[in-house]
Amino acid sequence: MAQENPPEKLDPQDIVKLLVALHRAMKNADAGRASAFKP
């Protein structure tokens, strides 16, 4: 285990998971805004 990542460094997998979660949140926010502004 010579190449251990420091705790503050993110795994690529974690970054992908964060991006997917962020994308999903943005889509949900857009849908919520659209339905909220509908008469």
C-alpha positions in Angstrom: 0.0 0.0 0.0 2.6 2.5 -1.1 0.1 4.7 -2.9 -2.5 5.5 -0.3 -4.8 8.4 -1.2 -5.0 11.3 1.3 -8.4 11.6 2.9 -9.1 14.9 1.3 -8.7 13.4 -2.2 -11.9 12.1 -3.8 -12.1 8.9 -5.7 -13.2 9.2 -9.3 -16.1 7.0 -8.4 -17.1 9.4 -5.6 -16.9 12.3 -8.1 -19.1 10.5 -10.6 -21.6 9.7 -7.8 -21.6 13.4 -6.8 -22.1 14.5 -10.4 -25.0 12.1 -10.8 -26.6 13.2 -7.6 -26.2 16.9 -8.5 -27.6 16.3 -12.0 -30.6 14.5 -10.5 -31.1 17.3 -8.0 -31.0 20.0 -10.7 -33.6 18.0 -12.8 -35.8 17.7 -9.8 -35.5 21.4 -9.0 -36.3 22.3 -12.6 -39.4 20.0 -12.5 -40.5 21.5 -9.2 -40.1 25.0 -10.4 -42.0 24.3 -13.6 -44.9 22.7 -11.8 -44.9 25.4 -9.1 -45.2 28.2 -11.7 -48.0 26.4 -13.7 -51.4 28.0 -13.2 
